[in-house]
Amino acid sequence: MSGEGRVRLLICDDHPVVRAGLRGMLAGEQDLEVAGEAANGREAVELARSLRPDLVLMDLRMPEMDGVAATERILAELSQTRVLVLTTYDSDADILRAVEAGASGYLLKDAPREELFAAIRAAMAGESPLDPAVASRLMRRVRTPPENALSGREIEVLDLVAQGASNREIARQLWISETTVKTHLLHIYEKLGVADRTAAVTAAIKRGIIRL
C-alpha cells in the first residue's frame, strides 16, 4: 500500500474508454489509488514489475498477451500482489483458467461500482470475491457428477476446437500429442452426449462451458 495506506491499483484493459471509466470511478474512493494503466497483458507485466501495485484489475481477452498469461507472470514475480479479474466473459473456460492462474477474484463488467469497490477491499483482505453469476456457475460445476464434468484440459481442447484449430494445432499449443488430443475429444463427446466436434462445440456454447 501507499504511505497513506491507500491500495495502489493497476488497471489492465485493452479498451481506453473502460480504463478511463474505471479511473474515474476509483478516484472518488479515498482508500484506493490508480498507480497505472496497461492496454494488454504484456504491458501489465512490465508495469506491475516497475510499479509493484497492491492489486491488478485484469481483463481477460486482450491482444499480445491475454489476462490469464499476464496473471500467471505477475503472481510468479510479485507474490504479494492480488489480481482481480474484471471481464465480460463468464464461461467455464474463462473462469477455470483465471482461477488456476491464481486470480483472487472474478467480477463481470456489469457489476455495480459499489460491488467493485467491495471486491477490491475483500481481495486485499485475503478473501475471494466472485460475481454472483460466476459463483453460480462454479456451484453448478461442483454439483455436476464428476463423470459428466469436463476437466480443465478438456475445456481447453474444446475451446481451441471452437476456434477452428486442427488436432495437430491443438497438440502444438498445449504441448501434448495428437493421440492425447483425440483421447480428450472422445471423452468430451461422451460427456456431452454428442458424436462429433461440431456438435460438441454447439453443446458447450449452449451450456456456457465455452464462449466464441
Accessible surface in RSA format (square Angstrom, percent):
REM  Atomic radii and reference values for relative SASA: ProtOr
REM  Chains: A
REM  Algorithm: Lee & Richards
REM  Probe-radius: 1.40
REM  Slices: 20
REM RES _ NUM      All-atoms   Total-Side   Main-Chain    Non-polar    All polar
REM                ABS   REL    ABS   REL    ABS   REL    ABS   REL    ABS   REL
RES MET A   1   127.65  66.1  74.53  49.3  53.12 126.5  57.38  48.8  70.26  93.1
RES SER A   2    20.60  17.4   8.48  11.3  12.13  27.9  14.25  30.3   6.35   8.9
RES GLY A   3    86.81 107.1   0.00   N/A  86.81 107.1  42.02 115.3  44.79 100.3
RES GLU A   4   127.33  73.1  93.12  70.4  34.21  81.5  50.82  98.3  76.51  62.5
RES GLY A   5    42.62  52.6   0.00   N/A  42.62  52.6  27.25  74.8  15.37  34.4
RES ARG A   6    79.87  33.5  79.81  40.7   0.06   0.1  10.52  14.4  69.35  42.0
RES VAL A   7     7.74   5.1   7.74   7.0   0.00   0.0   7.74   6.7   0.00   0.0
RES ARG A   8    51.69  21.7  51.69  26.3   0.00   0.0  11.06  15.1  40.63  24.6
RES LEU A   9     0.00   0.0   0.00   0.0   0.00   0.0   0.00   0.0   0.00   0.0
RES LEU A  10     0.00   0.0   0.00   0.0   0.00   0.0   0.00   0.0   0.00   0.0
RES ILE A  11     0.42   0.2   0.42   0.3   0.00   0.0   0.42   0.3   0.00   0.0
RES CYS A  12     1.79   1.4   0.00   0.0   1.79   4.2   0.00   0.0   1.79   1.9
RES ASP A  13     2.45   1.7   2.45   2.4   0.00   0.0   1.21   2.9   1.24   1.2
RES ASP A  14    40.76  28.6  23.96  23.8  16.80  39.7   4.60  10.8  36.16  36.1
RES HIS A  15    97.14  53.1  97.14  67.5   0.00   0.0  66.70  68.7  30.44  35.4
RES PRO A  16    85.49  62.3  81.61  74.4   3.88  14.1  82.34  68.0   3.15  19.6
RES VAL A  17   126.60  83.3 121.12 109.6   5.48  13.2 124.24 107.9   2.36   6.4
RES VAL A  18    43.10  28.4  36.54  33.1   6.56  15.8  42.41  36.9   0.69   1.9
RES ARG A  19    34.64  14.5  34.64  17.7   0.00   0.0   0.67   0.9  33.97  20.6
RES ALA A  20    63.54  58.4  51.22  79.0  12.32  28.0  55.32  77.9   8.22  21.8
RES GLY A  21    38.81  47.9   0.00   N/A  38.81  47.9  36.44 100.0   2.37   5.3
RES LEU A  22    11.97   6.7  11.32   8.1   0.65   1.6  11.32   7.9   0.65   1.8
RES ARG A  23    99.09  41.6  98.87  50.4   0.22   0.5  42.70  58.4  56.40  34.2
RES GLY A  24    49.87  61.5   0.00   N/A  49.87  61.5  34.42  94.4  15.46  34.6
RES MET A  25    49.07  25.4  41.86  27.7   7.21  17.2  31.99  27.2  17.08  22.6
RES LEU A  26     0.93   0.5   0.32   0.2   0.61   1.5   0.47   0.3   0.46   1.2
RES ALA A  27    83.67  76.9  45.11  69.6  38.57  87.7  56.52  79.6  27.16  71.9
RES GLY A  28    61.45  75.8   0.00   N/A  61.45  75.8  37.14 101.9  24.32  54.5
RES GLU A  29    42.04  24.1  38.33  29.0   3.71   8.8   1.34   2.6  40.71  33.2
RES GLN A  30   168.73  94.4 150.27 109.8  18.46  44.0  60.56 128.9 108.17  82.0
RES ASP A  31    53.48  37.5  49.72  49.5   3.77   8.9  36.49  85.9  17.00  17.0
RES LEU A  32     7.59   4.2   0.00   0.0   7.59  19.1   0.00   0.0   7.59  20.4
RES GLU A  33    52.25  30.0  47.68  36.1   4.58  10.9  19.65  38.0  32.60  26.6
RES VAL A  34    24.45  16.1   5.50   5.0  18.95  45.7   5.50   4.8  18.95  51.4
RES ALA A  35    27.96  25.7   1.06   1.6  26.90  61.2   6.73   9.5  21.24  56.3
RES GLY A  36     9.84  12.1   0.00   N/A   9.84  12.1   9.84  27.0   0.00   0.0
RES GLU A  37    55.30  31.7  37.18  28.1  18.12  43.1  14.12  27.3  41.18  33.6
RES ALA A  38     0.81   0.7   0.00   0.0   0.81   1.8   0.81   1.1   0.00   0.0
RES ALA A  39    31.51  29.0  29.42  45.4   2.09   4.8  29.42  41.4   2.09   5.5
RES ASN A  40     8.10   5.6   8.10   7.8   0.00   0.0   0.00   0.0   8.10   7.8
RES GLY A  41     0.00   0.0   0.00   N/A   0.00   0.0   0.00   0.0   0.00   0.0
RES ARG A  42    94.38  39.6  94.14  48.0   0.24   0.6  47.96  65.5  46.42  28.1
RES GLU A  43    55.88  32.1  55.43  41.9   0.45   1.1  13.58  26.3  42.30  34.5
RES ALA A  44     0.00   0.0   0.00   0.0   0.00   0.0   0.00   0.0   0.00   0.0
RES VAL A  45     8.42   5.5   7.31   6.6   1.12   2.7   7.31   6.3   1.12   3.0
RES GLU A  46    81.94  47.0  75.51  57.1   6.43  15.3  30.95  59.9  50.98  41.6
RES LEU A  47    52.76  29.4  52.66  37.7   0.09   0.2  52.76  37.1   0.00   0.0
RES ALA A  48     0.59   0.5   0.59   0.9   0.00   0.0   0.59   0.8   0.00   0.0
RES ARG A  49   119.53  50.2 109.73  55.9   9.80  23.3  55.78  76.2  63.76  38.6
RES SER A  50    83.17  70.3  48.13  64.2  35.04  80.7  50.96 108.5  32.21  45.1
RES LEU A  51    50.89  28.3  42.82  30.6   8.07  20.3  44.81  31.5   6.08  16.4
RES ARG A  52   151.71  63.7 140.01  71.4  11.70  27.9  52.12  71.2  99.59  60.4
RES PRO A  53     2.91   2.1   0.00   0.0   2.91  10.6   0.00   0.0   2.91  18.1
RES ASP A  54    19.96  14.0  16.80  16.7   3.17   7.5   3.41   8.0  16.55  16.5
RES LEU A  55     0.00   0.0   0.00   0.0   0.00   0.0   0.00   0.0   0.00   0.0
RES VAL A  56     0.00   0.0   0.00   0.0   0.00   0.0   0.00   0.0   0.00   0.0
RES LEU A  57     2.33   1.3   0.97   0.7   1.37   3.4   1.37   1.0   0.96   2.6
RES MET A  58     0.00   0.0   0.00   0.0   0.00   0.0   0.00   0.0   0.00   0.0
RES ASP A  59     7.10   5.0   6.08   6.1   1.01   2.4   0.28   0.7   6.82   6.8
RES LEU A  60     5.61   3.1   4.43   3.2   1.18   3.0   4.43   3.1   1.18   3.2
RES ARG A  61    81.10  34.1  69.94  35.7  11.16  26.6  44.06  60.2  37.04  22.4
RES MET A  62    19.50  10.1   0.00   0.0  19.50  46.4   3.90   3.3  15.60  20.7
RES PRO A  63    76.50  55.8  63.87  58.2  12.63  45.9  75.72  62.5   0.78   4.9
RES GLU A  64   127.53  73.2  67.99  51.4  59.54 141.8  42.94  83.1  84.59  69.1
RES MET A  65    26.57  13.8  19.82  13.1   6.75  16.1  26.49  22.5   0.08   0.1
RES ASP A  66    42.86  30.0  37.54  37.4   5.32  12.6  16.78  39.5  26.07  26.0
RES GLY A  67     0.00   0.0   0.00   N/A   0.00   0.0   0.00   0.0   0.00   0.0
RES VAL A  68    10.35   6.8   9.81   8.9   0.54   1.3  10.35   9.0   0.00   0.0
RES ALA A  69    31.68  29.1  30.24  46.7   1.44   3.3  31.46  44.3   0.23   0.6
RES ALA A  70     0.00   0.0   0.00   0.0   0.00   0.0   0.00   0.0   0.00   0.0
RES THR A  71     1.61   1.1   1.61   1.6   0.00   0.0   0.61   0.8   1.00   1.5
RES GLU A  72    91.62  52.6  84.09  63.6   7.53  17.9  26.21  50.7  65.41  53.4
RES ARG A  73   131.39  55.2 127.28  64.9   4.10   9.8  31.72  43.3  99.67  60.4
RES ILE A  74     2.40   1.4   0.30   0.2   2.10   5.1   2.40   1.7   0.00   0.0
RES LEU A  75    38.93  21.7  29.31  21.0   9.62  24.2  29.63  20.8   9.30  25.0
RES ALA A  76    89.65  82.4  44.87  69.2  44.78 101.9  56.87  80.1  32.78  86.8
RES GLU A  77    89.22  51.2  58.79  44.5  30.43  72.4  38.17  73.8  51.05  41.7
RES LEU A  78    12.90   7.2   9.46   6.8   3.43   8.6  12.90   9.1   0.00   0.0
RES SER A  79    93.79  79.3  63.90  85.3  29.89  68.9  44.07  93.8  49.72  69.7
RES GLN A  80   143.68  80.3 136.98 100.1   6.70  16.0  64.19 136.6  79.49  60.3
RES THR A  81     8.37   6.0   4.89   5.0   3.48   8.3   0.50   0.7   7.87  11.9
RES ARG A  82    67.27  28.2  66.40  33.8   0.87   2.1  10.45  14.3  56.81  34.4
RES VAL A  83     0.16   0.1   0.00   0.0   0.16   0.4   0.00   0.0   0.16   0.4
RES LEU A  84     0.00   0.0   0.00   0.0   0.00   0.0   0.00   0.0   0.00   0.0
RES VAL A  85     0.58   0.4   0.58   0.5   0.00   0.0   0.58   0.5   0.00   0.0
RES LEU A  86    11.34   6.3  10.64   7.6   0.69   1.7  10.64   7.5   0.69   1.9
RES THR A  87     0.00   0.0   0.00   0.0   0.00   0.0   0.00   0.0   0.00   0.0
RES THR A  88    84.41  60.0  60.53  61.4  23.89  56.9  54.16  72.7  30.25  45.7
RES TYR A  89    57.90  27.0  57.90  32.9   0.00   0.0  19.31  14.5  38.59  47.6
RES ASP A  90    27.86  19.5  27.60  27.5   0.26   0.6   1.53   3.6  26.33  26.3
RES SER A  91     0.42   0.4   0.27   0.4   0.16   0.4   0.29   0.6   0.14   0.2
RES ASP A  92    15.56  10.9  14.62  14.6   0.94   2.2   1.18   2.8  14.38  14.3
RES ALA A  93     3.62   3.3   3.19   4.9   0.43   1.0   3.62   5.1   0.00   0.0
RES ASP A  94     8.16   5.7   7.52   7.5   0.64   1.5   0.64   1.5   7.52   7.5
RES ILE A  95     1.20   0.7   1.20   0.9   0.00   0.0   1.20   0.9   0.00   0.0
RES LEU A  96    25.00  13.9  25.00  17.9   0.00   0.0  25.00  17.6   0.00   0.0
RES ARG A  97    77.53  32.6  74.47  38.0   3.06   7.3  19.27  26.3  58.26  35.3
RES ALA A  98     1.45   1.3   0.40   0.6   1.05   2.4   1.45   2.0   0.00   0.0
RES VAL A  99    73.10  48.1  63.71  57.7   9.39  22.6  63.71  55.4   9.39  25.5
RES GLU A 100   127.75  73.3  90.44  68.4  37.31  88.8  47.85  92.6  79.90  65.2
RES ALA A 101    10.09   9.3   0.00   0.0  10.09  22.9   1.74   2.5   8.35  22.1
RES GLY A 102    37.27  46.0   0.00   N/A  37.27  46.0  25.38  69.7  11.89  26.6
RES ALA A 103    17.18  15.8   1.93   3.0  15.26  34.7   1.93   2.7  15.26  40.4
RES SER A 104    26.08  22.0  16.89  22.5   9.18  21.2  11.50  24.5  14.58  20.4
RES GLY A 105     3.47   4.3   0.00   N/A   3.47   4.3   3.38   9.3   0.09   0.2
RES TYR A 106     1.68   0.8   1.68   1.0   0.00   0.0   1.68   1.3   0.00   0.0
RES LEU A 107     2.16   1.2   2.16   1.5   0.00   0.0   2.16   1.5   0.00   0.0
RES LEU A 108    18.66  10.4  18.65  13.3   0.02   0.0  18.65  13.1   0.02   0.0
RES LYS A 109    59.86  29.2  31.53  19.3  28.33  67.5  26.21  23.6  33.65  35.8
RES ASP A 110   123.55  86.5  89.72  89.3  33.83  80.0  50.56 119.0  72.99  72.8
RES ALA A 111    20.44  18.8   1.40   2.2  19.04  43.3   4.24   6.0  16.20  42.9
RES PRO A 112    79.22  57.7  67.12  61.2  12.11  44.0  79.22  65.4   0.00   0.0
RES ARG A 113   121.00  50.8 114.21  58.2   6.79  16.2  22.09  30.2  98.91  59.9
RES GLU A 114   115.42  66.3 109.60  82.9   5.82  13.9  67.23 130.0  48.19  39.3
RES GLU A 115    55.36  31.8  48.95  37.0   6.41  15.3  31.31  60.6  24.05  19.6
RES LEU A 116     6.05   3.4   6.05   4.3   0.00   0.0   6.05   4.2   0.00   0.0
RES PHE A 117    13.76   6.9  13.76   8.5   0.00   0.0  13.76   8.3   0.00   0.0
RES ALA A 118    56.17  51.6  49.72  76.7   6.45  14.7  53.23  75.0   2.94   7.8
RES ALA A 119     4.36   4.0   1.78   2.7   2.58   5.9   4.05   5.7   0.31   0.8
RES ILE A 120     0.00   0.0   0.00   0.0   0.00   0.0   0.00   0.0   0.00   0.0
RES ARG A 121    89.83  37.7  83.58  42.6   6.25  14.9  50.48  69.0  39.35  23.8
RES ALA A 122    20.61  19.0  15.01  23.2   5.60  12.7  19.99  28.2   0.62   1.6
RES ALA A 123     0.47   0.4   0.00   0.0   0.47   1.1   0.00   0.0   0.47   1.3
RES MET A 124    35.95  18.6  19.12  12.7  16.83  40.1  19.48  16.6  16.47  21.8
RES ALA A 125    75.24  69.2  35.64  55.0  39.60  90.1  48.87  68.8  26.37  69.9
RES GLY A 126    55.30  68.2   0.00   N/A  55.30  68.2  22.72  62.3  32.58  73.0
RES GLU A 127   105.21  60.4  96.31  72.9   8.90  21.2  39.13  75.7  66.08  53.9
RES SER A 128    81.64  69.0  60.93  81.3  20.71  47.7  30.06  64.0  51.58  72.3
RES PRO A 129    20.79  15.2   9.72   8.9  11.07  40.2  20.79  17.2   0.00   0.0
RES LEU A 130    63.36  35.3  40.19  28.8  23.17  58.2  40.19  28.2  23.17  62.4
RES ASP A 131    10.37   7.3  10.37  10.3   0.00   0.0   0.00   0.0  10.37  10.3
RES PRO A 132    93.44  68.1  82.64  75.3  10.81  39.3  88.77  73.3   4.68  29.1
RES ALA A 133    41.73  38.4  31.69  48.9  10.04  22.8  39.58  55.7   2.15   5.7
RES VAL A 134     0.00   0.0   0.00   0.0   0.00   0.0   0.00   0.0   0.00   0.0
RES ALA A 135    33.22  30.5  32.02  49.4   1.20   2.7  32.94  46.4   0.28   0.7
RES SER A 136    68.75  58.1  60.45  80.7   8.29  19.1  29.00  61.8  39.74  55.7
RES ARG A 137    38.45  16.1  34.53  17.6   3.91   9.3  11.35  15.5  27.09  16.4
RES LEU A 138    44.08  24.5  43.39  31.0   0.69   1.7  43.90  30.8   0.18   0.5
RES MET A 139    91.65  47.5  91.42  60.5   0.23   0.5  60.41  51.4  31.24  41.4
RES ARG A 140   126.82  53.2 124.67  63.6   2.15   5.1  61.21  83.7  65.61  39.8
RES ARG A 141    57.54  24.2  48.13  24.5   9.41  22.4  20.03  27.4  37.51  22.7
RES VAL A 142   118.01  77.7  91.75  83.1  26.26  63.3  98.87  85.9  19.14  51.9
RES ARG A 143   176.54  74.1 146.35  74.6  30.19  71.9  62.63  85.6 113.91  69.0
RES THR A 144    44.25  31.5  35.33  35.8   8.92  21.3  23.99  32.2  20.26  30.6
RES PRO A 145    62.71  45.7  57.46  52.4   5.24  19.1  62.71  51.8   0.00   0.0
RES PRO A 146   116.32  84.8  99.95  91.1  16.37  59.5 106.03  87.5  10.29  63.9
RES GLU A 147   120.54  69.2 101.94  77.1  18.60  44.3  64.26 124.3  56.28  45.9
RES ASN A 148    73.49  50.7  65.12  62.9   8.38  20.2  10.93  26.3  62.56  60.5
RES ALA A 149    20.46  18.8  12.33  19.0   8.13  18.5  16.55  23.3   3.91  10.4
RES LEU A 150     5.18   2.9   2.08   1.5   3.10   7.8   2.08   1.5   3.10   8.4
RES SER A 151    46.33  39.2  40.19  53.6   6.14  14.1  42.88  91.3   3.45   4.8
RES GLY A 152    21.13  26.1   0.00   N/A  21.13  26.1  10.30  28.3  10.84  24.3
RES ARG A 153    87.44  36.7  81.55  41.6   5.89  14.0  24.95  34.1  62.49  37.9
RES GLU A 154     8.53   4.9   8.53   6.5   0.00   0.0   0.16   0.3   8.38   6.8
RES ILE A 155     2.75   1.6   2.75   2.1   0.00   0.0   2.75   2.0   0.00   0.0
RES GLU A 156    52.95  30.4  49.30  37.3   3.65   8.7  13.69  26.5  39.26  32.1
RES VAL A 157     0.00   0.0   0.00   0.0   0.00   0.0   0.00   0.0   0.00   0.0
RES LEU A 158     0.00   0.0   0.00   0.0   0.00   0.0   0.00   0.0   0.00   0.0
RES ASP A 159    24.06  16.9  24.06  24.0   0.00   0.0   2.44   5.8  21.62  21.6
RES LEU A 160    20.34  11.3  20.34  14.6   0.00   0.0  20.34  14.3   0.00   0.0
RES VAL A 161    13.51   8.9   5.24   4.7   8.27  19.9   5.24   4.6   8.27  22.4
RES ALA A 162    21.57  19.8   0.61   0.9  20.96  47.7   2.71   3.8  18.86  50.0
RES GLN A 163   125.86  70.4  86.17  63.0  39.68  94.5  42.24  89.9  83.62  63.4
RES GLY A 164    65.00  80.2   0.00   N/A  65.00  80.2  35.99  98.8  29.00  65.0
RES ALA A 165    11.96  11.0   5.73   8.8   6.24  14.2   8.94  12.6   3.03   8.0
RES SER A 166    53.11  44.9  45.90  61.3   7.21  16.6  48.02 102.3   5.08   7.1
RES ASN A 167    29.16  20.1  25.79  24.9   3.36   8.1   7.27  17.5  21.88  21.2
RES ARG A 168   163.71  68.7 161.86  82.5   1.85   4.4  51.33  70.2 112.38  68.1
RES GLU A 169    67.11  38.5  67.11  50.8   0.00   0.0  12.55  24.3  54.56  44.5
RES ILE A 170     0.00   0.0   0.00   0.0   0.00   0.0   0.00   0.0   0.00   0.0
RES ALA A 171     8.55   7.9   7.33  11.3   1.22   2.8   7.54  10.6   1.01   2.7
RES ARG A 172   153.36  64.4 138.12  70.4  15.24  36.3  78.18 106.8  75.18  45.6
RES GLN A 173   100.47  56.2  75.59  55.2  24.88  59.2  30.50  64.9  69.97  53.1
RES LEU A 174    23.53  13.1  16.43  11.8   7.10  17.9  19.15  13.4   4.38  11.8
RES TRP A 175   231.32  92.8 200.17  96.9  31.15  73.1 184.27  98.3  47.05  76.3
RES ILE A 176    40.11  22.8  20.81  15.5  19.30  46.5  31.16  22.4   8.95  24.3
RES SER A 177    61.52  52.0  47.49  63.4  14.04  32.3  51.00 108.6  10.53  14.7
RES GLU A 178    64.95  37.3  60.50  45.8   4.45  10.6  21.28  41.2  43.67  35.7
RES THR A 179    99.02  70.4  98.12  99.5   0.90   2.1  61.56  82.7  37.46  56.6
RES THR A 180    50.01  35.6  47.29  47.9   2.72   6.5  26.12  35.1  23.89  36.1
RES VAL A 181     0.00   0.0   0.00   0.0   0.00   0.0   0.00   0.0   0.00   0.0
RES LYS A 182   111.99  54.6 110.81  68.0   1.18   2.8  56.99  51.3  55.00  58.6
RES THR A 183    58.26  41.4  57.87  58.7   0.39   0.9  38.44  51.6  19.81  30.0
RES HIS A 184    32.05  17.5  32.05  22.3   0.00   0.0  27.30  28.1   4.75   5.5
RES LEU A 185     8.01   4.5   8.01   5.7   0.00   0.0   8.01   5.6   0.00   0.0
RES LEU A 186   116.55  64.9 111.82  80.0   4.73  11.9 112.02  78.7   4.53  12.2
RES HIS A 187    81.50  44.5  80.58  56.0   0.92   2.4  47.60  49.1  33.90  39.4
RES ILE A 188     0.00   0.0   0.00   0.0   0.00   0.0   0.00   0.0   0.00   0.0
RES TYR A 189    35.59  16.6  35.22  20.0   0.38   1.0  26.98  20.3   8.62  10.6
RES GLU A 190   140.64  80.7 115.47  87.4  25.17  59.9  50.69  98.1  89.95  73.4
RES LYS A 191    49.04  23.9  33.57  20.6  15.46  36.8  20.95  18.9  28.09  29.9
RES LEU A 192     7.43   4.1   0.12   0.1   7.31  18.4   1.05   0.7   6.38  17.2
RES GLY A 193    68.98  85.1   0.00   N/A  68.98  85.1  36.47 100.1  32.51  72.8
RES VAL A 194    34.75  22.9  14.11  12.8  20.64  49.7  22.68  19.7  12.07  32.7
RES ALA A 195    91.79  84.4  62.91  97.1  28.88  65.7  69.09  97.3  22.70  60.1
RES ASP A 196    70.64  49.5  69.04  68.7   1.61   3.8  31.60  74.4  39.04  38.9
RES ARG A 197    72.94  30.6  72.56  37.0   0.38   0.9  45.29  61.9  27.65  16.8
RES THR A 198   100.59  71.5  95.42  96.7   5.17  12.3  67.41  90.5  33.18  50.2
RES ALA A 199    35.55  32.7  28.25  43.6   7.30  16.6  33.80  47.6   1.75   4.6
RES ALA A 200     0.00   0.0   0.00   0.0   0.00   0.0   0.00   0.0   0.00   0.0
RES VAL A 201    20.31  13.4  20.31  18.4   0.00   0.0  20.31  17.7   0.00   0.0
RES THR A 202    62.98  44.8  59.82  60.6   3.16   7.5  43.72  58.7  19.27  29.1
RES ALA A 203    15.42  14.2  11.49  17.7   3.93   8.9  15.24  21.5   0.18   0.5
RES ALA A 204     0.00   0.0   0.00   0.0   0.00   0.0   0.00   0.0   0.00   0.0
RES ILE A 205    65.31  37.2  54.66  40.7  10.65  25.7  54.66  39.4  10.65  28.9
RES LYS A 206   171.21  83.5 131.96  81.0  39.25  93.5  87.24  78.5  83.97  89.4
RES ARG A 207   115.19  48.4 105.29  53.7   9.90  23.6  47.75  65.3  67.44  40.9
RES GLY A 208    13.00  16.0   0.00   N/A  13.00  16.0  12.78  35.1   0.22   0.5
RES ILE A 209    17.79  10.1  17.79  13.3   0.00   0.0  17.79  12.8   0.00   0.0
RES ILE A 210     2.44   1.4   0.11   0.1   2.32   5.6   0.13   0.1   2.31   6.3
RES ARG A 211    96.88  40.7  92.45  47.1   4.43  10.6  22.33  30.5  74.55  45.2
RES LEU A 212   132.38  73.7  84.38  60.4  48.00 120.7 107.58  75.6  24.80  66.7
END  Absolute sums over single chains surface
CHAIN  1 A    10497.7       8299.3       2198.4       5740.4       4757.3
END  Absolute sums over all chains
TOTAL         10497.7       8299.3       2198.4       5740.4       4757.3
